[in-house]
Amino acid sequence: MLDVAAQNGPLIDRLTATAADVIRSGRYILGPEVAAFEREVADYIGAEHAIGVSSGTDALMVALMALGIGPGDEVITTTFTFFATAGCIARVGATPVFVDIRTDTFNIDVEQVAAAVTNRTRAILPVHLFGQACDMEALSGVAAKHSLPIIEDAAQAIGTKSSIGPVGSLGAYGCFSFFPSKNLGGFGDGGLVTARDAVLADKARVMRAHGSNPKYHHSVIGGNFRMDALQAALLRVKLPELEAWTAQRQENASRYDVAFSDSGLDESLLRPPPRRFEGHIYNQYVLRTSRRDELQAHLQAERIATAIYYPVPLHRQECFAHLGYREGSLPVSEQASREVLALPIFAGLGQARQKRVIDNVIGFLGQ
Ligand SMILES: *Cc1c(COP(=O)(O)O)cnc(C)c1O
């Protein structure tokens, strides 16, 4: 699915030299490497402020805690996402309110968001799934109407552009991840909170270090959400390559798109790839087929790796059973969970390997 070691290979000398510099520096947490990374990555994303944190999950925790969201509060989010999105809402004591996705984008259905707002709603938490922006224009309208902050889960969407600007710069906070399989993959866990507003940026920075401001004085309760200097220094080596890697992913995606739409396969068998906005960075290329499990088994037998993101939507997870969402309550996501299959898309996949994937998908489904 993803050959991370191959991607880091050409950079190995600079990475090891950089790691040695950090080891010699004696500064291992935050410090100048993290500050420099924050400036550079904020610039890349197009965000005003950036705060390096310990993971994408912790970025979400920081954002929710900085907005003071807690017990009794509701946060509206998508059910079709990685667990952390809703897990963090529950961990601060609030209630995730799940809404369905749109068939054409896998992203949150803004009309359903508008319908889900109650007098307990404290934030909207959309996800730019697989690297494609949500309809931020419509969502911003709903948020403004009810004076609600938006927390963007941009963990899969570094560099993604929406119709109204770069993701992570549009809401109160943007949350990014440097988990190794993300487009900018680190060497272990790492994450980032972005903010447009200086006051909100400061709040997030304070939350990152136990809520202390100044040191040993706590007017709020935060946590240890700090980024390591080593992580920041190594990510600074990789960041200048990101643009080119993303371009390769986009080229791979176009090749899949063309091959699948030229395949002549019936739409019920191979649904047309979702693509609505430009600016998709293709953290994943996800197709939909009614014969998903058979196709995956066939590809596996051909030694082609695939993945299912996500097999169970969050409203149907056992840990959220007490929220009372029945089977069939969010049908678009439930159907997507049965039909989605992510194909290899990483930079460095190469045209020959990609052709094998395409031939096997079309060959199998065309039988
Ligand atoms: C990866 C991911 C996260 C969590 O990021 P980690 O760095 O793994 O903690 C959160 N939300 C989404 C949508 C993700 O894909």
The ligand as a Gaussian input file, in Angstrom:
#p B3LYP/6-31G(d) Opt

LIG

0 1
 C       -4.692000       9.904000      11.063000
 C       -5.949000      10.580000      11.462000
 C       -6.130000      11.134000      12.741000
 C       -5.188000      10.906000      13.871000
 O       -3.867000      11.224000      13.646000
 P       -2.731000      10.470000      14.489000
 O       -1.514000      11.277000      14.178000
 O       -2.654000       9.077000      14.000000
 O       -3.090000      10.565000      15.931000
 C       -7.292000      11.843000      12.985000
 N       -8.241000      11.987000      12.054000
 C       -8.122000      11.452000      10.821000
 C       -9.203000      11.662000       9.826000
 C       -6.975000      10.714000      10.489000
 O       -6.879000      10.171000       9.286000

